[in-house]
Amino acid sequence: MEPGILPQAVSEIPWGHNIVLLQKLKDPAVRLWYARQTVENGWSRAMLTHWIESGLQERQGKAVTNFKAALPAPQSDLAAEAVRDPYNFDFLTLRTDAAERDLEHGLIDHIRKFLLELGAGFAFVGRQVHLEVDGEDFYLDLLFYHLRLRCYVVIDLKARPFQPEHAGKMNFYLSAVDDLLRHPDDKPSIGIILCKTRSRVIAEYALRDLAKPVGVARYKTRLVEDLPDNLKGELPSVEQIQTELASPPKPRLRQAGSEKPKAKKPSGKRVRQRRKEAGDGE
């Protein structure tokens, strides 16, 4: 970048956006990346601030995928940029022992925020989408359609570490979706396995020879997972807190042997005032 010449993306966004970039970012290359994303996605100043604070540039395109081997260019590059690692679900508060269904319910209850974190182009199709294959019933956790990629996106939720068998299950789901739901004009469906943790090496081995395009990404929620180990699992659930707040306050009981609180002795000034009032009334 030549001195005194602004990149096109920087010159195309409002001055207030540039102030945010200057105040929150030190690296010129990272500033330029966010400026280009702002132009491409039409971010407001508040949205730009949100993505900077959530570290989007460090997360976008960082998932473990086999897109380059399973998809033709430029579809593979576009798909890779559409997947993040980790996904930041800080609008959810889940206990460490939460199950996949708890995660699914939380994401659907906050569908607007979930779609925002997924990124531009995702359109929600359904949850627990039914597929019948050879007389047997199967259900997709979450199904989306990506408007830019022109394909279905299947999301499988795992509230535990990634295991190699998860990739095989997703490969089956994508084959069924491509056969039963995909329109002839649609691109090949993509799968995203969202798991609590994952080993990069194990994920790469699991996806290496997989026929269908699949990505493995982590997710993180707030509060419970950020607590020290000795406090995890000690917090009450949301339901327990709501029950406690709804219950009437319990009366405080005096301990055995305790005396009743003594009434305060009126001051001398108050006694003289009462005597005067009594005299006026006679």
Secondary structure as GFF3:
##gff-version 3
##sequence-region A 1 282
A	DSSP	alpha_helix	8	12	.	.	.	ID=ss1
A	DSSP	alpha_helix	15	24	.	.	.	ID=ss2
A	DSSP	alpha_helix	28	41	.	.	.	ID=ss3
A	DSSP	alpha_helix	45	53	.	.	.	ID=ss4
A	DSSP	alpha_helix	56	59	.	.	.	ID=ss5
A	DSSP	beta_strand	64	65	.	.	.	ID=ss6
A	DSSP	alpha_helix	67	70	.	.	.	ID=ss7
A	DSSP	alpha_helix	75	81	.	.	.	ID=ss8
A	DSSP	beta_strand	87	89	.	.	.	ID=ss9
A	DSSP	alpha_helix	100	109	.	.	.	ID=ss10
A	DSSP	alpha_helix	111	118	.	.	.	ID=ss11
A	DSSP	beta_strand	122	133	.	.	.	ID=ss12
A	DSSP	beta_strand	136	146	.	.	.	ID=ss13
A	DSSP	beta_strand	151	158	.	.	.	ID=ss14
A	DSSP	alpha_helix	164	180	.	.	.	ID=ss15
A	DSSP	beta_strand	190	195	.	.	.	ID=ss16
A	DSSP	alpha_helix	200	207	.	.	.	ID=ss17
A	DSSP	beta_strand	214	221	.	.	.	ID=ss18
A	DSSP	three_ten_helix	224	226	.	.	.	ID=ss19
A	DSSP	alpha_helix	238	246	.	.	.	ID=ss20
A	DSSP	alpha_helix	268	281	.	.	.	ID=ss21
###
